[in-house]
Amino acid sequence: METIIVNSDGTQTNERTGRTIQPQPSEHHEYDAKADIWIDARTLDSVKAATWERIKQVRALAESADFVCCGAMYQADKDRIVGAAQLALMAQAAGQPYSIDWILSDNTNLTLDAAGMIAVGAALGAHVAEAFAIALQLRGQIAAATSFEELDAIVWPVQGDA
């Protein structure tokens, strides 16, 4: 068993080698006193899993980001938009008039007819599908990665770069 000495100044020394132990490089490193080195305790598979979790969190943010339809900026309120688009489709199928006042991202009001509300629903669907397509591409990069550095480099593209 190797002994680590805690010095009065807070530094640590490996008793066997007499060398000062450098600060922990990251939260993932564990000190091997026998080898007198810090070892990254992560596995490639664990970092791949953590990278995928990180990408899924960003995907969720991308899905809920504002989107454009017919030149207007909408909040990605999935439940409200899907519900209103379904009502618009039902009204359109029944030959009934449909109108809804919608508050845009900039807090202005827009009145939509059935075709307009259906278009907003379709634009939201395309917005979400784009986020899933980006995530799928990034998941392929994660699977193909062979190093921690490659995984660290996998990031969500800036809007417009996708």
N, C-alpha and C positions, 0 to 999 in steps of 0.2 A: 504494500500500500504506500502510495506516494503522499507526501505531506506538503500542503500549501501553507506558507507562512504569510500572515497578514501583517504588514509593516505599519509602523506608527503613522506614516503619511498616507495610509490607505492603499498603497500599492501592494501587490502580492508577489511572493518569490517562491519558485519551485525549490524546495529544500534539497532535493537530490542534485540538481544542476547548479543551484545558486543563481540562476537567471531570473530577472524580473519578468513576470508574466505580463504580456501586452494586454491592453484592454480588449474585451470581448468584441470581435469584429461585427457581429450581428446577433440578434436574439436567437438565431438558428445554430449558432456555434456552441460546442461543448469543449471544455478543456480536457485534453488527454495528458495527465501529469507524467505518465511514463514516457510518452513520446515528446513531451514538452512542447505541444502545439495545440492550436485551436483547430477543431474539426467541424466542418459543416455537417450537421446531423441529418439534414434533409435528404430525401431520395428524389430521383428524377420524377418518379410517379407521384409523390406527394406534392411536388412543386407544380406538376401538370394539373393535378386536381385543384390546387389553390388558384392557379392561373385561370382555370375554367370558371371557378366561383367568382373571381374578380370580373371576368368578362360578362358573366350572367348579370352581375349587379349593374354594370355599365349598360348592358342591353336593356334592362328594365328602365333605367333613366332615359335612354334614347327613345324607347317606346312611349314614354309619358311626356316627351318634349313637344313643344308646339309644332304644328305642321301647317303647310299652305294648301289651300284649295281655292281655285279660281281667283287667285290674287289676294285672298284674305287669310289672315293668320288665326288658326283655331287652337284651343287647348285640347290636348288628346284625352278628353274625358270619354273613355271607351263606353261605359255604361249608358250615359246620356245620348251619345251619338248613335250607338247601335240601336237603342230603343226608338229614338226619333226617326232614324232611317227605316226601321221596320214599319213604323206607323205610316211613314210617307209611302212606302211600297204598297202597303195594304190599301191606302186611300187611292193611290194611282191605279191599282188593280181593280178596285171597285168603281173607278170613274168618279170618285169624290174629290172635291177640292181639298187642298192641304196647305197650311201656312203655319210657320213657326217663327217666333222672334228668337234670335240667337245672339248671345253676347260673345264677341270675339276676344282674342287675347289682349287687345289694347283697350278693352272695355267699351268699345262702340257696339251698337246694336245693328243687326242685319236681319231682314225678314227673308226667309227662304220658302220657296214653294217645294212641292214633292221632288221634282227633278234636282233642285239645289241641295236638298237635304240628303238625297240618295248619293249625290256626288260627294258630299262631305263624308258620308259613310265609306264610300269607295276610296277616297283619299286617305282616310284614317287606316283602312285596311292595307293600302299600299305602303303607308308610313311604317306600320308594324312589320309588314313582310320584309321591308328593306332592313330593318333592325335584325330580324331573324337571319336574313341572308348574310349580313356582315358577321354575325355571331357564328354562323356555320363555317364561313371561310376561316375565321380565327380559330375555331375548334380544330380544323384541319391542320393549321399551323402548330397548334399545341401538340397534337398527336405526333407530328413529324419532328418536333424539337428534340435535340439530343444533348442540350446543355441548359444550365440555369440561365446563362446569359441570353440564349435564344428565347427562353420563356419570358425573361424580364423585358425583352424588346417587343413582345406582342402586346399591342395597345389598340384601343378603339380608334378608328380614324376620325380626324377632325371633320365636322360636318361639311359636306361638299367634296371630300377626298375619296369617298367610298366608290 
